[in-house]
Amino acid sequence: MFVAYVIAAAGYGLAVTGSAVAKIRGVDRVVAGLATAGVPTSWFVPLGLLNLAGAIGLWIGIAWRPLGIAAAAGLVLYFAGAVITHVRVKDVKGLPMPALLLALAVITLALAVASA
């Protein structure tokens, strides 16, 4: 299970980092999706920093599992909120990416707990 967690944490950490950078840099596609969901532009950088903190927590969690579990749990909550936000405003077009990242967060959390 440890090897599976390392692969999941490393790969998912990269995906979350990509999401963070897109929010922080204000990539048009991401800005449009967040705006459609009703997220104020002043939240983009803080949300990106939360993503980045989660990714760093996953990577450090490879060596210190409690942090990896906490980071994965935080990302589950973060992306569950993103999915709920898109569903609330009926933004079907913007739903697949946060739903995929939520599923990956759940898998990473399960692997982190199973390999602890």
Number of C-alpha atoms within 10 A of each C-alpha: 11 14 11 13 24 20 14 21 30 18 17 22 24 17 15 22 21 16 21 24 16 18 24 19 13 16 12 11 12 17 19 14 16 20 13 17 21 13 16 11 13 8 13 21 17 14 16 22 18 18 26 21 19 27 27 20 24 33 23 17 21 21 11 13 18 17 19 27 22 18 27 30 18 19 27 22 15 19 22 18 14 22 22 15 19 23 14 12 11 13 15 10 10 20 18 13 14 20 17 13 22 21 15 21 27 19 17 30 25 15 22 29 17 11 14 14
